[in-house]
């Protein structure tokens, strides 16, 4: 089972990359996105791999980040979604936008992806929302791209009291989008401000790191 490859890009055709590794060329199917669009022939590439075995074929799917691969595997577990469908979903939305859409029940954004209809969008939200809530490593990515629910728009969230850092404002908004009550979120963030780690946060922690830390106290 191939899980990771490092090699030289020999050819790029649509969403497929031919990667040379130790004298062997591996044909990989990749989600179409900003990161894959920047790939160039002759460049070196480290890539996470999912090996999909069928009776008549062995297909390799590549992901420039571990987060993409984890989301791909979760999508494969959704009823009616195969590897090509999961790849299409990741091609249509960034990982952060996808996580936010699922957690906020934003069926509308999911239906904008080519090939994803109403029923498929509903299944993705229904089957993955609870799963994602148990994966803080993936939930944290929602901090950078909060999505407003198509059903019930979230109320505006002001910057966190007592924090000048943009990271806390973004983290507060993301946590509210994830379903936590605003007063609970604010209480946790204010408590974090008084802890010794405040200096580390001020030194440049990203919103997703603030979310990860806050989730440990909100559970």
Secondary structure as the mmCIF struct_conf table of DSSP 4:
data_model
#
loop_
_struct_conf.conf_type_id
_struct_conf.id
_struct_conf.beg_label_comp_id
_struct_conf.beg_label_asym_id
_struct_conf.beg_label_seq_id
_struct_conf.end_label_comp_id
_struct_conf.end_label_asym_id
_struct_conf.end_label_seq_id
STRN STRN1 UNK A 4 UNK A 13
TURN_TY1_P TURN_TY1_P1 UNK A 14 UNK A 15
STRN STRN2 UNK A 16 UNK A 21
TURN_TY1_P TURN_TY1_P2 UNK A 22 UNK A 23
STRN STRN3 UNK A 24 UNK A 30
BEND BEND1 UNK A 33 UNK A 33
HELX_RH_AL_P HELX_RH_AL_P1 UNK A 34 UNK A 37
TURN_TY1_P TURN_TY1_P3 UNK A 38 UNK A 38
TURN_TY1_P TURN_TY1_P4 UNK A 41 UNK A 42
STRN STRN4 UNK A 44 UNK A 53
BEND BEND2 UNK A 55 UNK A 56
STRN STRN5 UNK A 58 UNK A 63
BEND BEND3 UNK A 64 UNK A 65
HELX_RH_AL_P HELX_RH_AL_P2 UNK A 66 UNK A 76
TURN_TY1_P TURN_TY1_P5 UNK A 77 UNK A 77
BEND BEND4 UNK A 78 UNK A 78
TURN_TY1_P TURN_TY1_P6 UNK A 79 UNK A 80
HELX_RH_AL_P HELX_RH_AL_P3 UNK A 83 UNK A 92
BEND BEND5 UNK A 93 UNK A 93
HELX_RH_AL_P HELX_RH_AL_P4 UNK A 95 UNK A 104
TURN_TY1_P TURN_TY1_P7 UNK A 105 UNK A 105
HELX_RH_AL_P HELX_RH_AL_P5 UNK A 107 UNK A 111
TURN_TY1_P TURN_TY1_P8 UNK A 112 UNK A 112
BEND BEND6 UNK A 113 UNK A 113
TURN_TY1_P TURN_TY1_P9 UNK A 114 UNK A 115
HELX_RH_AL_P HELX_RH_AL_P6 UNK A 118 UNK A 133
TURN_TY1_P TURN_TY1_P10 UNK A 134 UNK A 134
HELX_RH_AL_P HELX_RH_AL_P7 UNK A 136 UNK A 139
HELX_RH_3T_P HELX_RH_3T_P1 UNK A 140 UNK A 144
BEND BEND7 UNK A 145 UNK A 145
BEND BEND8 UNK A 150 UNK A 152
HELX_LH_PP_P HELX_LH_PP_P1 UNK A 153 UNK A 156
HELX_LH_PP_P HELX_LH_PP_P2 UNK A 158 UNK A 160
TURN_TY1_P TURN_TY1_P11 UNK A 161 UNK A 162
HELX_RH_AL_P HELX_RH_AL_P8 UNK A 166 UNK A 177
TURN_TY1_P TURN_TY1_P12 UNK A 178 UNK A 179
HELX_RH_AL_P HELX_RH_AL_P9 UNK A 182 UNK A 194
BEND BEND9 UNK A 195 UNK A 195
TURN_TY1_P TURN_TY1_P13 UNK A 196 UNK A 197
HELX_RH_AL_P HELX_RH_AL_P10 UNK A 198 UNK A 202
TURN_TY1_P TURN_TY1_P14 UNK A 203 UNK A 204
HELX_RH_AL_P HELX_RH_AL_P11 UNK A 207 UNK A 218
#
